[in-house]
Amino acid sequence: MAVRRTLPLGLVVTSVALVSAMTSTAVAAAVPPPPPNPSDSELDTSRAAAKEKAGQVGRLTNQLAEAESQLMRLQAEVEAKLEDANKALVDLHAAEDAAAAARSDADAARRESAGADKAVGDARKQLDDFAAGSYKQGNTIGSLTAYLGAKSPKDLLDRAHLLNAVSGSELDALNTMERARTQKANADSRARAALNVANRRQTEAEDAKRVADQATAEAQRAQQDQLARSQQLLADRTSFERQLEAAQAEVGGLESQRERYQRWLAAKQREDEENARQAAAGRPTAAAPSAGRARTVIERALSQLGVEYAWGGGNSKGPTRGIRDGGVADSYGDFAKVGFDCSGLMIFAFAGVGVPLPHYSGYQATAGRQIPLSQMAPGDMLFWSTDGRIHHVALYIGDGQMVEAPYSGSVVRISPVRYGGIVAHATRVL
């Protein structure tokens, strides 16, 4: 069973208020009642005491955002180096296969060339033996006896022609084999040249693999060096959250009521304006069903707060066991955890309204309409990239907040939107 962690009360209350404020005013029965709206005199008496704590809350929020940015940048760098190492490994395997094929061709060409040399040598010896035997007494063909035994001038000429024919055929065969030997020697030379090229490419691929492995190792060492710092930052975050909760509790009361009321009123005004604009354009108002679907998606995501991060985890039914990545996630034991990664959390959230998504943030970024960040609305997906490669996704829930499964060693949580490395548009599928 996944371990759930308790988030600060202030963040939970804020998320509930954000989701409640999304309900469209187009359907009166679905409109939540407004929160209490204290008078100005009541607020004035509480603001002086809350001012100092409010400033502290702002400073703590900025420190938290910076800590998270450092962790995410480090994670992105390691992932990019791992991809480079994977490419170098694929290139090395291809070069090794090419070199093996070239060695096989070169071996075959050398064997054929050596065989041709031997065949030419054997034929030359046979021709030499024949020529020598032609002058030995007692030989049947080509000897003096063969001429002396002729019964007539015509018989003598026939035997001379036979001697010449045998000698000519031997020479023709020898010439043919000499040409074959030359061709096979040329093939052997070409095969050796191809082998040299393949060996050179294999050496280059091995060098590239070493460089990529070294870069990956350096990135991983940097991550390990940062681990102590990251753990301290996470400890600071926990401390900051407790301080933030205490500050919000001190600010609380009438100030918190006024803030919640203002957020509710602003959301209601935006929805009223959108409904009026669509009505003026003669189009049916779509705010109510879109807001309802967005609320369902957000509530499903928020229902998983505190569930562990597991790389490769999560589907339409909930958290699942993570998978091995051969690197960073394995070092955190994600393959033994039950939880979500960033895109797995999106799959679960949008499954609540029947929208299927692929388990890859890069494909999720193109699963719907691209909306400028200035127009992002609750229920939109936000993305982050490094060197043009998308590597993280989160769900915008309104009021500058998002819910995400950030990285190995963390849990599903609510965070302020981070603008460092963010993609310039949100994706809207509702």
N, C-alpha and C positions, 0 to 999 in steps of 0.2 A: 504494500500500500504506500502511495506517495505521502511524504511528510509535508504537512502544511505549516507555514510559518505565519505568525500574527503580524500584520502591518500596523503602522501607527493609526490610532483612532481618527486623527484629523484627515488622513488620506482616504480612509474608508468612507467617512462621512461625506467628504468632497465628492468621491466617485458616485455615491448614491444620489447626491444632489444633482450631479451632472446628468446622470441617466434620467432622473425624474424630470429635469428641465427640458428634455428632448421631446416629450409628448406633445403632439401637434394640437394647436388650438382649433383646428378645423373640425374636430369631433369633441363636442362639449363634454361628453361623459368621460373622456380620457384625460381631460385637463386636470393636473394635480392642483390642489388648493394652494394659494400663495402662502409662503412662510410668514411668520409675524414680522411686522414692519414697525420697529420702535420709533418714537418721536425724536426730533433733533435734540431736545433738551436732555432726554435720557442718554442719547449717544455722547453728547458733550461731556457728561460727568464721567464717562468710562474711557474716553479717548486718551486723556492725559496719562492714565496708568498704563494703557495699552501701547502707547507710542514707542517706548523703549523696546518692548518685546516684539513689536511688529518689525522694527529695524533688525533685530536679532534674527527673526525668521527669514528676512530677505537675505541676510549674509549667509545663513546656514543653507538656504536653497541654492545659492550660487556655488558654495563649496561642494555641495552634493553633485551639481551638474558638472563641475570641473573634474571631480573624481571619476564620475561615470565616463566622461569623454576620454580620459586617460586610459581607462580600462578597455574601452571599445576600440580606440586607436591601436592599442597593443594587439588586441585580438585580430583586427583587420590585417595588420602587418604579418602576423604569423600565418594566417590563412593564405595570403598572397604568396609568401615564400613557399609554402607547401605546394601550391599549384605549380610554381616554377619547377620545383623538384620533381613533381609528377610528370611534367612535360619532358624534362631532361631524361627521366627514366624510360619513357616511351621512345624517345629518339635513340637512346642507347640500344634498346632492344632491336630496333629496326636496323641500326648500323651493324650490330652483331650478326643478325640474320644475313645481311648483305655480304658481310665478310666471310661467313661460313659458306655461302653459296659460291663466292668467288674462289675460295680455297678448294672447294670440291671441283669446280671447273678447271682450275689450274692443275690439280692432281691428275684429272682425266686427260688433259692435253699433254702433260709430260709423259704419261704412260703411253699414249698413242704415238708420240714423237719417238720415244725409246723403242717401241715396237717396230716403227717404220725403219729406224736405223738398223735394227737387227735383221729385218727382212732384206734390206738392200745389201747388207754385208753377206748374208747367206747366198743371195742371188749372184753377187759378184764372185764369190768363191766357186760357185757351180760353173760360172762362165769361164773362170780361169782354169778350172779342172778340165773343162771340155776343150779349151784351146790347147792346153798342154797335151791332152790325150790324143789330139788330132795328129800329132807328130810321132806317136809311139807305135812301134811295130806290133801287130797282132790285135790292134783295136778294130772293132767291127765297123765303126763309122768314123770317117775323117782320118784314118791312118793310110800309110803307103800301100798296105795290103789291100785296102778297099779299092785303090786305083789299079793295082797290078792284077787284081782278080777280075777286071772287066773283060767281058767276052767280045765286045765290039766298040768302036768309037762312040756310038750312041749310048751304050751302057756306061761308058766312062763319063760322058757329059751328064747323064742322069744322076750318077753318084756325086759329081761335083756340085750340081744344083742342090741335092739333098744336104750336103755339108754346109753350103751357104745359107740354106733356109733355116736349118737348126741354129746356126750361129746368129742369124738375123733375129729370129724369134727371141733368143736369149737376150740379145741386146735391147730389143723393144721392151721386153718385160723389165729389164734393168732400168731403162729410161723412165718407164711408167712409175716404178717404185721410187726412183730419185725425185720425180715431181711430187709424189705423195708425201715423201719425207720432207720436202721443202714446205708444202702446204701445212703439214702437221707442226713443223717447227715454227711457222708463222703463227698458227693458232696458239701454240704454247707461249709465244712471246706476247700475244694479245692477252691471254689469260693471266700471265704474270703482271702485265700492266694494270688490268682490272683489279687484280688482287692488291696491288700497291695502293690503288685509289680507295678500295674498300677498307684496307687497313688504316689508311690515313683518316678516313671518315670515322672509323671506329675510335681511333685515338682522339679525334676532335670531340666525339660524343662523350667519351669517357672523361675528357677534360671538363666539358660542360656539366656533366653529372657531378663531378667533384666540386665545381664552383657552386652549383645549385644546392648540393648537400651542405657545403660549408655555410652558404647563406641561410639555409634552413636551420642548421645547428646554431648559428649566431642568433637568429631570431628566437629560437627556443631558449637559448641561454639568457637572452635579454628578458624573455618572459619569466624565466625562473628567477632572475635577479630582481625582477619587478614584483615577484609573487609576495615577498615579505612586505613590500610597499603597498601592494594591492590589498593584502590582508589588513594592513593598518588602515587603509582608506575605508575598507568595508566596516572595520570596527568603529572608525570615526563616523561613518554613515549611520550605524546603529545608534551611536551616542547622539548624533545630530537629530535623528528622528525622535529620540526621546525628548531632546530639548525643544524640538519643533512642536511636538505634542503638548509639552508643558506651556510653551509660549502661546499656542493656539487656545489652550484652556484658559490662560490668563486673559488673553484678548477676548475670548468667548462672549457669552452672554449677549448683550444687546448688539455689540459690534458684529459678531458672527451672524446674528439674525439679520441685520441690515445687509451684510454682504450677500447672504443667501437670497434675500429678497431681491436685491438688485440683479443678481445673476438670473433669477427666475424671470424678472420683468424684462431684461434684455433679450432673453431667449424667446419670450412670448412676443415681444415686439418684432423680432426678426421673422418669426413664423407668420405673424399677421401681415407684415409687409410682403413676404413671399406669396402668401395666399392672395393678397390684393393684386399683386403684379400678374399672377397667373390668371386670375379672374378677369382682369382688364384685357389680357391678351386672348381671351376666349378659350383658354385651355382649362381642363378640369384640374383642380388642386391636387397635387401629388404629394404634398408635404406630409399629410397624415399617415398614409401607408409607409412612406419612406422612413419617417421618424420611428414608426412602430417597429419596422424591420431592423433599423439601426439599434434601437433599444434592446431588441432580442439578442442581436449579435454581441453588443457590449456586455449585457448581463451574463451571457454564457462565458465570455472571456473573464469577467470579474469573478465568476464562480470558481475559477481555478487559481485565485490568488494564493501564493504560498506553495504551490506545487513545484517540485524540483525541475531544474533544467536538465534535459537529456537529449543529446544530439541525435537527430533522426527520430525522436519520439513524438507521439501524438497523431491521432486520426479523428475522423468525424464523430467517434463515440467517446473520446476522452484521451487521457494520457496513456502511453504505451512504453514498453521497454526501449531504451535507446540502442543505437547500433555502433559498431566500431568504425573509427575513421583513420586508424593507424597513426594517430598523432596526438593533438592537444586534448580532444574529447576523451580518448582512451586514458590519458594521464589523470583525468578526473574521475575515471570509472563510470562514464556516462552509459556504457553498454550494460551496466548492472543496475541502472536506475530506471524508475518508471516516472515519466514526466513528459514535457514538451520541449521542442526547440521552437525557434521564432515562427517558422512557417507552419509547424504542426499546430501551434496555438491558433493561428488564423483558420486552418482547416476546421478545427473544432468549433470556433466561434461562428463561422459563416454557415456551417452545416445546420445550425438552428433555424435558418430561413431557407434551406434547400439549395444553397449556392455551393457547388463543389469547387475546390481549389486544388492545384497540384502541390506536391510537397517540395517546392523549390521557390525561394523568394524571388529569383529572377523571373520565373514564369508568372508568379502572382502579380508582379509589377505591371504586366501587360494583360491582366485578366479583366480589366474594366476600363472606364474612361479616365483619362489623365486630367486632374484638376489642379490649377495653380495652388501653391501652398497658402496664398492669401485667401483662398476660397474653401479651404478644407473644412469639413464638417464632421461631427461625430459619426462613426461608422466607416470612415475612409481609412485606407491603409497607407502608412508612411514607410519610406525605404531609405537605406543608407548604402553608399557605395565607396569603393576605393579603386582608383585607377579605372573607373568606368565599370567595375564589376560589383553588382549588387550583392550584399552579404548579410543584410538584416532587414526585418520588417516588424512593424508594431501597429497597433490599432489605436487611432485617435478617438478619445472619448469626450473631448470638449474642454474648454477653459484652460488650454495650454497643456493638457495632461494626456498621457497615453498609457496603455497596458501592453506589456511585452514579456517575452521569455528571453532575457538578454544574452547570457553566455554561460558556459560550463562553470559550475560551482555556485550559481545563483538560483533564484526562484522566480516564478511568475509574479509580477509586481506592477504597481502604478508608478510612473515616472514623469517628470516634466519633459516636454518635447526637447530633444537635443538637436540643435541646428548645425553642429559641426559634422560635415560629411553627408548631410541629408540630401536626397534627390530633390530636384527643384519642383516636383509635382507629387500630389497624392493620387492614389488609384481608388476610384469609386465603382463598386460593383452592385450597389443597391439601387 
